């Protein structure tokens, strides 16, 4: 299922992942950052639109089509548990992948999406050693938080 959070950007609902739980204070702080950082893109001549975040919905839509294509050309990603966040022309890929997952090819396919400026790969094939991103506890299980590996 695809939903939007406070900034009207579509996302898939996946438990224990960042991005879909903003308090009003967090939303206000984030809104200031989005305006300031997003406008730099246009002022520096890196964006055709006035704000880098204006690309997010279009990139998310194209990402959905790209993932459909990758079902055929790179099917191993379907055996993974991935969260892909679209934010200000950047894609952040997080989650656990299988040993046969071709991460380089998957990230390369993400980079080919029009208007994507950067792809950050935060996947792991060995989650028992930790994950390279912060996890958020489920409301019923506060013990699932861990510190990201760096």
Secondary structure as UniProt FT lines:
FT   STRAND          2..4
FT   TURN            6..7
FT   STRAND          10..12
FT   TURN            15..16
FT   TURN            18..19
FT   HELIX           24..43
FT   TURN            44..45
FT   HELIX           52..55
FT   HELIX           56..73
FT   HELIX           75..79
FT   STRAND          81..87
FT   TURN            88..89
FT   STRAND          90..96
FT   TURN            99..100
FT   HELIX           103..111
FT   TURN            114..115
FT   STRAND          118..124
FT   HELIX           127..129
FT   TURN            139..140
FT   HELIX           142..144
//
